[in-house]
Every structure is written in structure tokens, then in C-alpha cells.
Amino acid sequence: PCPAGAEDIVVCFGRLTPEKGVATLVGAAAGLPCRVEVIGDGPESAALRAEAGGLGADNVSFTPHLAPSELFDRVRRARAVVVPSIWYENAPRSVLEAFALGKPVIGARIGGIPELVEDGVTGWTFTPGDAGELRALLERAVADPARVAEMGAAARVRVERDFGPDRYYQRLMALCARLGPPGTGESRSCPEPRAESPEPVFPSSPEPRAESPEPDGGPG
């Protein structure tokens, strides 16, 4: 049983390098009752495929770089997105793109990821590199699709509220109002907003609102 529009798939997309922690996901996924799709290219691609084969992880598939529209379609069909980084990400675009597509994130508790992923609200977090902890969360996602769908809806609300172009503009204007020329302490005037609306930063929800931009380096 899957929420409307989702399948028994979790997706991880990005450049396949050691610091992205995809090996943790492969180790966690073997034998799970769901498909795990890794989307992206990089120097770790061959090693990750070999690891999956050695673990008998037939449920793990690897897809090379996709065009943005194809990538977003894959994410829309998935139940959740996994971001298993083992290094200090700042604000991973993959998290924000997942949220924009109404998908919760199961992310490593490192760097800026836990600032975006609120446990039990917009996804779940786990200890970086801990395949056992990640596996337990993947099993939970499979067992409770209704909860996953609720978190996905909350994720979409979060990205619209806090990361849309209007919100960025408001923050920029507030910063300009506080800053002045060096050493004067005087406030600095800010540019007037453009007459036209800014382009959307993230992909649209399943009901498309505008053309989506290319994600960071394709999958990123």
C-alpha cells in the first residue's frame, strides 16, 4: 500500500563520491522490501555497484545522470529521498528539491541537514555512516506510508514558507536595512524589487507551476 502517486521506492540522487555516503545506503538496503534507486555518476560508481552485488542487494539499482525533468519525475514517484552524507553539507539542494516535490528526507545528522530535516515532521535523521540506523528508518518508511505522506506534505509547506524567492528577497532587504557603508553605522538603501516576479528556485509540486531549473549538476 502506497500513498497516492508514490511507489515502494526510495531515491538517492547526487554525485557518487565517498563523502556523499552512498555506501551507507547500499549497506542498509540489502534485502529490504522496497526498491532503492541511486541516481548519479561519479568515481565511486563502480565500487558501489560491486558492493551492492557482493551484498546480494538486488533491490538496489543504479541510474546514470538524468535530465532535470526525468529526475524530478523519478522523485515524484518515490516514497522518500535519502541524503546519507558523511561530510558537513551546508544546505543540500537535494533536500530542498525533495521537499519541493512533496517528499520527506531521510538524512544524515550532520552539517546543515538536521537544520532542514525536522525529525518526525519533514523526515527522519540518522547517525552518519550508521547503516543499521538507516535501515531501521527505511523499514519504518515502508511500514507506515501514511506517515511518510504526511511528512512529505509538511516538507512542501516548509520549502514554500522558508525558501521561496519572496522569502529570500525579504531576508535580503532586511539585511540591507541593517547594514551601512563600512565604518559609518548608517543604513544602506537597497535596490527596488524588479517589476517581474522572480523565477521559482525549486521544482514544482505534482501540479506544475512553472518550468523547473536544472538541479545542482544534474542530480546533486
Helices and strands as residue ranges (DSSP letters): E 9-13, G 18-20, H 22-29, E 35-39, H 45-55, E 60-63, H 68-77, E 80-83, H 93-100, E 105-108, H 113-116, E 123-126, H 131-143, H 145-163, H 165-178
